[in-house]
Amino acid sequence: MAVRPKELGPKKRFAQVVIYFELIVVLVIVLIPVLWIFSTSFSKTNSVSDLNLIPRNFTTLNYKEIFTETDFAKWYRNTFIVAVLTMIATIIVNAFTAFIFARFPFKGRKPLLMFIMLFSMFPSFLALTAIYVICLNFNLLNNIYTLVIIYTAGSIPGNIFLVRGYLLNIPRTLDEAAFIDGASKLQVFWRVVMPLASPILAFIAVTSFMGPWFDFILPRMLISANEKTTVALGLFKFVNPQDPSYNVNYFAAASMIVATPIAALQMGFQRFLVTGITAGANKGE
């Protein structure tokens, strides 16, 4: 005889209704701007007041014209270079540094960790003036590789603790076994520890790529030459009425193109993004 599932009481039913209602409201709040941008990208009407969720004058030329009539391809290339180099540099720097803090006891290790943690507590915008003065004095303005250095350096405090916490969960017996087999410290790092730490490194790779991809404040302060402009600065030109490049339709089409790789990354690495935040949450030594 089949067992009938237990029916929910009135309170639990009401709680479920409230939860689903809240989720629907949040979904609508999130989707309406996305649908508006998507619709605008196919509209001929270059006026914010006349735009609708369903375009009245449908066209696909906006996606073609942003490449032929604007410098969007150049902006996209600059941003891609900055994001990829930042991702690579961030993984290398943080992986090596976290490995040293996790595996090699040395005098002053804990005070140095506390010092790094102290720096991570300060908002990044407090250093903007100092960064600008340094770049001005060393002739580093209008250089996309300057952005790579700053982004990589800014990622060190937080990412070191994430990677170090993850590495502390990897048994040291694996290192000792590799040393007995004649492996060097660099070989242990590369062939033993790094493959096991791939989840947290993938999480850092995605987040370090996304940061430069969308950042506006730092490029706005350090970049003024059009040939070095990033996507965020270029998109601002499309929505600035005082700029000759003002075009709401171009902004919408470019936004959809810019969002595509990030959406693909988030869907492809969703498992790492969800688990990576807590992966390094180990108090450690």
Backbone as numpy.savetxt, mean C-alpha at the origin, in Angstrom:
# Nx Ny Nz CAx CAy CAz Cx Cy Cz
-34.23 -40.80 11.76 -35.07 -39.60 11.76 -34.19 -38.36 11.76
-34.45 -37.48 10.84 -33.61 -36.29 10.71 -33.89 -35.32 11.85
-32.82 -34.71 12.32 -32.94 -33.74 13.41 -33.20 -32.36 12.82
-34.27 -31.73 13.25 -34.61 -30.40 12.74 -33.70 -29.37 13.38
-33.19 -28.44 12.57 -32.33 -27.41 13.15 -33.09 -26.56 14.16
-32.38 -26.15 15.17 -32.99 -25.35 16.23 -33.37 -23.98 15.70
-34.62 -23.61 15.93 -35.09 -22.31 15.45 -34.52 -21.18 16.31
-34.26 -20.07 15.63 -33.71 -18.93 16.33 -34.80 -18.20 17.09
-34.44 -17.68 18.25 -35.37 -16.91 19.03 -35.56 -15.52 18.46
-36.56 -14.80 18.96 -36.82 -13.44 18.46 -35.62 -12.51 18.58
-34.89 -12.60 19.70 -33.74 -11.71 19.91 -32.64 -11.98 18.88
-32.37 -13.27 18.62 -31.32 -13.61 17.66 -31.73 -13.24 16.25
-33.01 -13.41 15.93 -33.50 -13.00 14.61 -33.36 -11.49 14.42
-33.72 -10.75 15.47 -33.60 -9.29 15.40 -32.14 -8.88 15.25
-31.24 -9.57 15.96 -29.81 -9.27 15.86 -29.30 -9.53 14.44
-29.76 -10.62 13.83 -29.35 -10.92 12.45 -29.86 -9.87 11.48
-31.09 -9.44 11.66 -31.64 -8.39 10.80 -30.83 -7.11 10.91
-30.47 -6.73 12.13 -29.67 -5.53 12.33 -28.31 -5.65 11.66
-27.70 -6.83 11.79 -26.38 -7.04 11.19 -26.44 -6.94 9.67
-27.42 -7.61 9.07 -27.55 -7.57 7.61 -27.90 -6.16 7.13
-28.72 -5.46 7.89 -29.06 -4.09 7.51 -27.82 -3.19 7.54
-27.00 -3.37 8.56 -25.78 -2.58 8.67 -24.82 -2.89 7.51
-24.71 -4.17 7.17 -23.84 -4.54 6.06 -24.33 -3.97 4.74
-25.65 -3.96 4.55 -26.21 -3.40 3.31 -25.95 -1.91 3.24
-26.11 -1.21 4.36 -25.86 0.24 4.39 -24.40 0.54 4.07
-23.49 -0.22 4.69 -22.06 -0.02 4.42 -21.74 -0.31 2.97
-22.33 -1.36 2.42 -22.10 -1.72 1.02 -22.55 -0.59 0.08
-23.71 -0.02 0.37 -24.22 1.08 -0.46 -23.31 2.29 -0.36
-22.86 2.60 0.85 -21.98 3.75 1.04 -20.68 3.58 0.27
-20.18 2.35 0.22 -18.92 2.09 -0.49 -19.12 2.05 -1.99
-20.21 1.47 -2.44 -20.40 1.25 -3.87 -20.83 2.50 -4.63
-21.60 3.38 -4.01 -22.10 4.55 -4.74 -20.97 5.40 -5.31
-19.94 5.77 -4.54 -18.84 6.54 -5.16 -18.12 5.78 -6.27
-17.96 4.46 -6.08 -17.28 3.66 -7.11 -18.11 3.63 -8.39
-19.42 3.43 -8.24 -20.29 3.42 -9.41 -20.34 4.78 -10.08
-20.30 5.83 -9.29 -20.31 7.19 -9.86 -19.05 7.44 -10.68
-17.89 7.03 -10.15 -16.63 7.19 -10.89 -16.65 6.34 -12.15
-17.12 5.11 -12.03 -17.19 4.21 -13.19 -18.10 4.80 -14.27
-19.24 5.33 -13.87 -20.17 5.93 -14.83 -19.58 7.17 -15.47
-18.91 7.99 -14.66 -18.32 9.23 -15.18 -17.23 8.94 -16.20
-16.53 7.83 -16.05 -15.47 7.50 -16.98 -15.99 7.22 -18.39
-17.28 6.94 -18.52 -17.88 6.69 -19.83 -18.81 7.83 -20.26
-18.69 8.98 -19.63 -19.58 10.10 -19.93 -18.85 11.17 -20.73
-19.57 11.86 -21.58 -19.03 12.99 -22.33 -19.20 14.31 -21.59
-20.06 14.34 -20.58 -20.37 15.57 -19.86 -19.24 15.93 -18.91
-18.57 17.02 -19.18 -17.43 17.43 -18.37 -17.87 18.47 -17.34
-18.89 18.13 -16.58 -19.40 19.02 -15.54 -19.89 18.18 -14.39
-19.42 18.47 -13.19 -19.77 17.66 -12.03 -21.27 17.72 -11.75
-21.87 18.88 -11.95 -23.29 19.04 -11.63 -24.20 18.26 -12.57
-23.73 17.91 -13.76 -24.56 17.21 -14.73 -24.29 15.71 -14.80
-23.43 15.21 -13.92 -23.09 13.79 -13.97 -24.12 12.96 -13.22
-24.32 11.72 -13.67 -25.29 10.81 -13.07 -24.67 9.42 -12.95
-25.36 8.58 -12.16 -24.90 7.20 -12.03 -25.00 6.46 -13.36
-25.94 6.86 -14.20 -26.07 6.29 -15.54 -25.74 7.39 -16.54
-24.64 7.27 -17.30 -24.24 8.35 -18.21 -25.26 8.60 -19.31
-25.55 9.87 -19.56 -26.51 10.22 -20.62 -25.84 10.15 -22.00
-24.60 10.58 -22.06 -23.86 10.55 -23.33 -22.71 9.55 -23.20
-22.98 8.32 -23.58 -22.01 7.23 -23.38 -20.90 7.32 -24.41
-19.65 7.12 -23.93 -18.49 7.10 -24.81 -17.36 6.33 -24.14
-16.53 5.73 -24.96 -15.34 5.04 -24.45 -14.06 5.78 -24.81
-14.20 6.96 -25.38 -13.02 7.70 -25.83 -12.19 8.23 -24.67
-12.79 8.38 -23.51 -12.03 8.92 -22.37 -10.82 8.06 -22.05
-10.99 6.74 -22.14 -9.88 5.83 -21.83 -8.77 5.93 -22.89
-9.14 6.22 -24.09 -8.14 6.37 -25.15 -7.46 7.73 -25.07
-8.24 8.76 -24.81 -7.70 10.12 -24.85 -6.76 10.43 -23.69
-6.92 9.76 -22.56 -5.99 10.04 -21.46 -4.57 9.57 -21.79
-4.47 8.65 -22.73 -3.15 8.21 -23.17 -2.64 9.02 -24.37
-3.55 9.49 -25.21 -3.14 10.21 -26.42 -3.11 11.73 -26.23
-3.98 12.25 -25.33 -4.09 13.69 -25.17 -3.43 14.22 -23.90
-3.03 13.34 -23.01 -2.42 13.76 -21.75 -1.12 13.00 -21.53
-0.45 13.30 -20.43 0.80 12.62 -20.06 0.54 11.50 -19.06
-0.65 10.93 -19.08 -0.99 9.91 -18.09 -0.05 8.71 -18.16
0.34 8.29 -19.35 1.25 7.15 -19.48 2.58 7.42 -18.79
3.06 8.65 -18.90 4.32 9.01 -18.24 4.14 9.01 -16.71
3.01 9.56 -16.26 2.75 9.56 -14.81 2.64 8.14 -14.29
1.96 7.29 -15.03 1.78 5.90 -14.63 3.13 5.18 -14.56
3.97 5.42 -15.53 5.30 4.77 -15.55 6.13 5.22 -14.35
6.14 6.53 -14.06 6.90 7.03 -12.92 6.43 6.41 -11.62
5.13 6.34 -11.44 4.57 5.78 -10.20 4.87 4.29 -10.11
4.80 3.59 -11.22 5.09 2.15 -11.22 6.54 1.90 -10.83
7.45 2.71 -11.35 8.88 2.56 -11.01 9.09 2.80 -9.52
8.50 3.86 -9.00 8.66 4.19 -7.58 8.07 3.07 -6.71
6.89 2.59 -7.06 6.23 1.57 -6.25 6.99 0.25 -6.26
7.46 -0.17 -7.42 8.18 -1.45 -7.51 9.53 -1.38 -6.79
10.28 -0.31 -7.02 11.57 -0.17 -6.34 11.40 -0.06 -4.83
10.36 0.65 -4.40 10.09 0.76 -2.97 9.76 -0.61 -2.38
8.96 -1.38 -3.09 8.60 -2.72 -2.63 9.84 -3.60 -2.48
10.71 -3.59 -3.49 11.92 -4.43 -3.44 12.85 -3.98 -2.32
13.08 -2.67 -2.24 13.99 -2.15 -1.22 13.43 -2.39 0.18
12.13 -2.24 0.35 11.52 -2.44 1.66 11.66 -3.88 2.12
11.45 -4.82 1.21 11.58 -6.23 1.58 13.02 -6.55 1.98
13.97 -6.09 1.18 15.39 -6.41 1.46 15.83 -5.80 2.78
15.58 -4.51 2.97 16.05 -3.81 4.16 15.40 -4.37 5.42
14.09 -4.53 5.40 13.40 -4.99 6.60 13.66 -6.45 6.89
13.81 -7.27 5.86 14.08 -8.69 6.09 15.45 -8.88 6.73
16.48 -8.21 6.19 17.82 -8.33 6.77 17.86 -7.79 8.19
17.28 -6.63 8.40 17.34 -6.00 9.72 16.57 -6.82 10.75
15.39 -7.28 10.39 14.60 -8.09 11.32 15.29 -9.41 11.62
15.96 -9.99 10.64 16.69 -11.24 10.86 17.81 -11.03 11.88
18.49 -9.91 11.80 19.56 -9.61 12.76 19.00 -9.45 14.16
17.89 -8.71 14.28 17.30 -8.49 15.60 16.70 -9.77 16.17
16.24 -10.67 15.32 15.59 -11.88 15.80 16.55 -13.01 16.10
17.70 -13.04 15.43 18.57 -14.21 15.53 19.92 -13.94 16.19
20.35 -12.70 16.28 21.70 -12.42 16.78 21.62 -11.51 18.00
21.84 -12.07 19.19 21.88 -11.21 20.39 23.14 -10.36 20.40
22.99 -9.08 20.61 24.14 -8.18 20.69 23.83 -7.10 21.72
24.86 -6.48 22.20 24.71 -5.48 23.26 23.94 -4.27 22.73
22.92 -3.87 23.48 22.12 -2.72 23.09 20.98 -3.05 22.15
20.66 -4.35 22.00 19.60 -4.72 21.06 18.24 -4.19 21.50
17.88 -4.42 22.76 16.57 -3.99 23.24 16.44 -2.46 23.27
17.45 -1.71 23.75 17.34 -0.24 23.68 17.20 0.27 22.24
17.89 -0.38 21.31 17.78 0.04 19.92 16.38 -0.24 19.37
15.81 -1.37 19.76 14.44 -1.68 19.34 13.46 -0.66 19.91
13.66 -0.30 21.17 12.78 0.71 21.77 12.95 2.07 21.09
14.17 2.36 20.68 14.43 3.61 19.97 13.71 3.63 18.63
13.74 2.51 17.92 13.03 2.41 16.64 11.53 2.50 16.86
11.04 1.85 17.91 9.61 1.93 18.22 9.19 3.36 18.53
10.04 4.10 19.21 9.73 5.48 19.54 9.55 6.32 18.28
10.38 6.09 17.29 10.27 6.83 16.03 8.97 6.48 15.30
8.52 5.24 15.42 7.30 4.84 14.72 6.06 5.48 15.32
6.16 6.03 16.52 5.00 6.64 17.17 4.73 8.06 16.69
5.71 8.69 16.07 5.53 10.07 15.61 4.85 10.07 14.24
3.88 10.96 14.02 3.26 11.06 12.69 4.30 11.44 11.64
4.18 10.85 10.46 5.18 11.07 9.42 5.21 12.51 8.92
4.07 13.22 9.01 4.04 14.58 8.47 4.90 15.54 9.29
5.31 15.14 10.53 6.16 16.00 11.33 7.53 16.17 10.68
7.94 15.22 9.86 9.27 15.26 9.24 9.27 15.90 7.86
8.11 16.35 7.37 8.03 16.85 6.00 8.93 18.06 5.78
8.94 18.98 6.72 9.78 20.17 6.57 11.25 19.80 6.52
11.66 18.91 7.44 13.06 18.48 7.46 13.43 17.75 6.17
12.52 16.90 5.68 12.78 16.17 4.44 12.95 17.14 3.28
12.10 18.13 3.21 12.20 19.09 2.11 13.51 19.86 2.17
13.92 20.30 3.34 15.17 21.06 3.48 16.37 20.19 3.09
16.38 18.94 3.54 17.48 18.03 3.19 17.54 17.81 1.68
16.40 17.54 1.07 16.37 17.32 -0.39 16.76 18.58 -1.14
16.40 19.73 -0.63 16.77 20.99 -1.28 18.27 21.22 -1.22
18.87 20.97 -0.07 20.31 21.20 0.11 21.16 20.20 -0.67
20.65 18.98 -0.85 21.41 17.94 -1.55 20.96 17.76 -3.00
20.17 18.71 -3.49 19.73 18.71 -4.89 19.00 17.41 -5.24
18.06 17.02 -4.39 17.32 15.78 -4.59 15.87 16.02 -4.97
15.50 17.27 -5.22 14.14 17.56 -5.64 13.93 17.13 -7.09
12.68 16.86 -7.45 12.33 16.42 -8.81 13.08 15.16 -9.22
13.17 14.23 -8.28 13.85 12.95 -8.52 12.98 11.84 -7.95
12.49 10.96 -8.80 11.60 9.91 -8.32 12.33 8.91 -7.43
13.65 8.79 -7.58 14.40 7.87 -6.74 14.54 8.40 -5.32
14.40 9.71 -5.15 14.35 10.27 -3.81 13.12 9.76 -3.07
12.02 9.65 -3.79 10.81 9.12 -3.18 11.01 7.68 -2.72
11.75 6.89 -3.50 12.00 5.50 -3.13 12.77 5.43 -1.81
13.79 6.27 -1.67 14.59 6.28 -0.45 13.74 6.66 0.76
12.92 7.69 0.61 12.11 8.16 1.73 11.04 7.15 2.12
10.38 6.58 1.12 9.36 5.57 1.41 9.98 4.35 2.11
11.15 3.92 1.63 11.80 2.76 2.24 12.21 3.05 3.67
12.81 4.22 3.89 13.23 4.58 5.24 12.04 4.71 6.18
10.94 5.25 5.67 9.76 5.41 6.52 9.09 4.11 6.88
9.33 3.07 6.10 8.70 1.78 6.39 9.45 0.96 7.42
10.66 1.35 7.75 11.51 0.52 8.61 10.94 0.31 10.01
10.56 1.35 10.74 10.14 1.12 12.14 9.01 0.11 12.30
7.94 0.29 11.58 6.80 -0.62 11.75 7.04 -2.01 11.20
7.66 -2.10 10.03 7.84 -3.41 9.39 8.87 -4.27 10.11
9.86 -3.65 10.73 10.85 -4.43 11.45 10.20 -5.25 12.55
9.28 -4.64 13.29 8.62 -5.35 14.38 7.72 -6.46 13.85
7.07 -6.22 12.71 6.23 -7.26 12.13 7.06 -8.48 11.72
8.13 -8.22 10.96 8.96 -9.33 10.46 9.69 -10.01 11.60
10.22 -9.23 12.53 10.93 -9.83 13.67 10.00 -10.71 14.48
8.78 -10.24 14.74 7.83 -11.06 15.48 7.51 -12.36 14.77
7.44 -12.31 13.45 7.17 -13.53 12.68 8.37 -14.47 12.73
9.58 -13.92 12.62 10.77 -14.77 12.62 10.99 -15.44 13.97
10.54 -14.79 15.05 10.68 -15.40 16.37 9.84 -16.66 16.51
8.84 -16.81 15.67 8.01 -18.01 15.68 8.64 -19.17 14.91
9.68 -18.90 14.14 10.39 -19.94 13.40 11.43 -20.57 14.32
11.39 -21.88 14.54 12.30 -22.52 15.50 13.77 -22.28 15.14
14.55 -22.00 16.16 15.99 -21.82 15.96 16.68 -23.14 15.62
16.03 -24.26 15.92 16.64 -25.56 15.62 16.88 -25.74 14.12
16.05 -25.07 13.30 16.27 -25.14 11.85 17.58 -24.44 11.48
17.86 -23.33 12.13 19.13 -22.63 11.89 20.31 -23.49 12.32
20.16 -24.09 13.50 21.26 -24.91 14.02 21.52 -26.12 13.14
20.46 -26.71 12.63 20.64 -27.86 11.72 21.35 -27.44 10.45
21.02 -26.26 9.94 21.69 -25.77 8.73 23.15 -25.45 9.00
23.45 -24.90 10.19 24.84 -24.61 10.54 25.66 -25.90 10.65
25.05 -26.94 11.20 25.73 -28.23 11.31 26.06 -28.79 9.93
25.18 -28.55 8.97 25.41 -29.03 7.60 26.40 -28.16 6.84
26.90 -27.12 7.48 27.93 -26.29 6.85 27.42 -25.03 6.19
26.18 -24.66 6.43 25.63 -23.44 5.83 26.15 -22.20 6.55
26.34 -21.14 5.80 26.74 -19.87 6.39 25.51 -19.13 6.90
25.74 -18.01 7.59 24.61 -17.23 8.10 23.77 -16.67 6.96
24.43 -16.26 5.89 23.69 -15.74 4.75 22.87 -16.83 4.08
23.42 -18.06 4.00 22.67 -19.17 3.42 21.48 -19.56 4.28
21.66 -19.50 5.60 20.54 -19.78 6.50 19.44 -18.75 6.30
19.84 -17.50 6.17 18.87 -16.44 5.96 18.11 -16.63 4.65
18.84 -16.93 3.60 18.25 -16.98 2.26 17.49 -18.28 2.00
18.02 -19.41 2.45 17.45 -20.71 2.08 16.55 -21.33 3.15
16.69 -20.87 4.39 15.90 -21.48 5.47 14.84 -20.51 5.99
15.28 -19.35 6.40 14.37 -18.42 7.07 13.43 -17.73 6.09
13.96 -17.21 4.98 13.14 -16.44 4.05 12.00 -17.25 3.42
12.22 -18.49 3.01 11.07 -19.25 2.49 9.96 -19.43 3.52
10.35 -19.62 4.79 9.34 -19.79 5.83 8.65 -18.47 6.18
9.32 -17.37 5.89 8.76 -16.05 6.20 8.05 -15.43 5.01
7.80 -16.21 3.97 7.17 -15.65 2.77 5.80 -15.02 3.02
4.96 -15.52 3.95 3.67 -14.86 4.17 3.80 -13.42 4.65
4.66 -13.18 5.63 4.80 -11.81 6.15 5.51 -10.93 5.14
6.42 -11.49 4.36 7.10 -10.71 3.33 6.13 -10.34 2.21
5.21 -11.24 1.88 4.20 -10.91 0.88 3.29 -9.79 1.36
2.94 -9.82 2.64 2.13 -8.75 3.22 2.85 -7.41 3.12
4.13 -7.39 3.46 4.91 -6.15 3.39 5.06 -5.70 1.95
5.22 -6.64 1.04 5.36 -6.29 -0.38 4.11 -5.57 -0.88
2.95 -6.08 -0.55 1.71 -5.47 -1.02 1.52 -4.08 -0.41
1.70 -3.97 0.90 1.48 -2.68 1.55 2.51 -1.64 1.12
3.76 -2.06 0.90 4.78 -1.10 0.47 4.58 -0.68 -0.98
3.92 -1.51 -1.77 3.59 -1.13 -3.14 2.41 -0.16 -3.16
1.43 -0.39 -2.31 0.23 0.44 -2.29 0.51 1.85 -1.78
1.44 1.99 -0.85 1.72 3.31 -0.28 2.14 4.34 -1.32
3.23 4.12 -2.05 3.64 5.08 -3.09 2.63 5.20 -4.23
1.84 4.17 -4.46 0.90 4.19 -5.58 -0.15 5.27 -5.40
-0.57 5.49 -4.15 -1.65 6.44 -3.90 -1.17 7.73 -3.23
0.07 7.80 -2.81 0.51 8.95 -2.02 0.50 10.23 -2.84
0.04 11.29 -2.21 -0.04 12.59 -2.85 0.84 13.63 -2.17
0.91 13.60 -0.84 1.55 14.68 -0.07 3.04 14.76 -0.37
3.76 13.64 -0.27 5.21 13.68 -0.48 5.58 14.06 -1.91
4.99 13.45 -2.95 5.31 13.90 -4.32 4.93 15.36 -4.55
3.84 15.81 -3.94 3.41 17.21 -4.10 4.47 18.16 -3.57
5.16 17.74 -2.51 6.16 18.60 -1.89 7.51 18.54 -2.62
7.86 17.38 -3.16 9.20 17.20 -3.71 9.26 17.22 -5.24
8.12 17.03 -5.90 8.11 16.94 -7.36 7.33 18.11 -7.94
7.97 18.83 -8.87 7.29 19.93 -9.57 7.44 19.81 -11.08
8.43 19.07 -11.55 8.63 18.89 -12.98 7.59 17.92 -13.55
7.02 18.28 -14.68 5.96 17.46 -15.26 6.45 16.07 -15.68
7.70 15.97 -16.12 8.21 14.66 -16.56 8.45 13.71 -15.39
8.46 14.24 -14.16 8.64 13.42 -12.97 7.35 13.26 -12.17
6.25 13.76 -12.71 4.97 13.73 -12.00 4.49 12.29 -11.79
3.90 12.04 -10.63 3.33 10.74 -10.34 1.82 10.76 -10.64
1.20 9.59 -10.52 -0.22 9.48 -10.86 -1.08 10.36 -9.96
-0.80 10.39 -8.67 -1.61 11.18 -7.75 -1.58 12.66 -8.12
-0.41 13.18 -8.46 -0.30 14.58 -8.87 -1.00 14.81 -10.20
-0.88 13.86 -11.11 -1.53 14.01 -12.40 -3.05 14.00 -12.29
-3.59 13.12 -11.45 -5.04 13.08 -11.27 -5.56 14.37 -10.64
-4.76 14.99 -9.80 -5.18 16.26 -9.20 -5.35 17.35 -10.26
-4.55 17.29 -11.30 -4.69 18.27 -12.38 -6.05 18.15 -13.07
-6.56 16.93 -13.16 -7.83 16.71 -13.84 -9.02 17.25 -13.06
-8.86 17.43 -11.74 -9.98 17.91 -10.92 -9.72 19.30 -10.36
-8.66 19.94 -10.80 -8.35 21.30 -10.38 -8.88 22.27 -11.43
-9.94 23.02 -11.13 -10.53 23.92 -12.15 -9.57 24.97 -12.67
-8.54 25.28 -11.90 -7.58 26.29 -12.32 -6.48 25.73 -13.22
-6.47 24.43 -13.42 -5.45 23.80 -14.25 -5.99 23.63 -15.67
-5.15 23.87 -16.68 -5.61 23.67 -18.07 -6.03 22.24 -18.39
-5.55 21.27 -17.62 -5.87 19.87 -17.87 -7.17 19.42 -17.21
-7.91 20.36 -16.65 -9.13 20.02 -15.92 -10.10 19.23 -16.81
-10.45 18.03 -16.35 -11.41 17.20 -17.06 -11.88 16.09 -16.12
-13.12 16.18 -15.69 -13.66 15.21 -14.73 -13.73 13.81 -15.34
-14.03 13.73 -16.61 -14.13 12.42 -17.26 -12.77 11.73 -17.34
-11.74 12.50 -17.65 -10.39 11.94 -17.67 -10.00 11.46 -16.27
-10.37 12.24 -15.25 -10.06 11.84 -13.87 -10.71 10.50 -13.54
-11.97 10.34 -13.92 -12.68 9.10 -13.62 -12.06 7.91 -14.36
-11.77 8.09 -15.64 -11.18 6.99 -16.43 -9.80 6.62 -15.89
-9.00 7.64 -15.57 -7.67 7.37 -15.03 -7.76 6.70 -13.67
-8.73 7.08 -12.86 -8.89 6.47 -11.54 -9.22 4.99 -11.65
-10.04 4.64 -12.61 -10.37 3.22 -12.80 -9.14 2.43 -13.21
-8.31 3.02 -14.07 -7.09 2.33 -14.51 -6.11 2.19 -13.36
-5.98 3.25 -12.56 -5.04 3.22 -11.43 -5.49 2.22 -10.38
-6.79 2.10 -10.17 -7.30 1.20 -9.13 -7.22 -0.27 -9.52
-7.11 -0.56 -10.81 -7.14 -1.96 -11.27 -6.00 -2.81 -10.71
-4.73 -2.39 -10.80 -3.67 -3.25 -10.24 -3.76 -3.42 -8.74
-4.21 -2.37 -8.03 -4.33 -2.48 -6.58 -5.45 -3.46 -6.22
-6.56 -3.38 -6.94 -7.65 -4.33 -6.70 -7.20 -5.76 -6.97
-6.41 -5.95 -8.03 -5.90 -7.29 -8.34 -4.95 -7.78 -7.25
-4.10 -6.90 -6.74 -3.18 -7.28 -5.67 -3.94 -7.67 -4.40
-4.93 -6.86 -4.05 -5.68 -7.15 -2.84 -6.46 -8.45 -2.93
-7.01 -8.74 -4.09 -7.73 -10.00 -4.25 -6.78 -11.18 -4.28
-5.62 -11.00 -4.93 -4.67 -12.09 -5.03 -3.95 -12.39 -3.73
-3.72 -11.36 -2.92 -2.98 -11.53 -1.67 -3.86 -11.26 -0.46
-5.16 -11.48 -0.59 -6.08 -11.21 0.50 -5.74 -12.01 1.75
-5.32 -13.24 1.55 -4.98 -14.10 2.69 -3.82 -13.52 3.48
-2.83 -12.96 2.76 -1.68 -12.37 3.44 -2.05 -11.06 4.11
-2.93 -10.29 3.49 -3.33 -9.01 4.08 -4.11 -9.22 5.36
-4.92 -10.28 5.40 -5.72 -10.53 6.60 -4.86 -11.07 7.73
-3.98 -12.01 7.41 -3.17 -12.64 8.45 -1.90 -11.87 8.77
-1.45 -11.03 7.83 -0.18 -10.35 8.03 -0.20 -9.34 9.15
-1.36 -8.74 9.42 -1.43 -7.73 10.48 -1.14 -8.34 11.84
-1.58 -9.58 12.06 -1.36 -10.23 13.35 -0.22 -11.24 13.29
0.37 -11.43 12.12 1.42 -12.46 12.01 2.62 -12.14 12.86
2.95 -10.85 12.99 4.11 -10.47 13.78 3.77 -10.03 15.18
2.56 -10.32 15.63 2.14 -9.88 16.95 2.64 -10.84 18.02
3.94 -10.94 18.11 4.57 -11.82 19.09 5.48 -10.97 19.96
5.28 -11.06 21.24 6.09 -10.22 22.15 7.56 -10.52 22.00
7.87 -11.80 21.81 9.26 -12.17 21.56 10.12 -12.07 22.79
11.41 -11.78 22.54 12.37 -11.78 23.63 12.56 -10.38 24.17
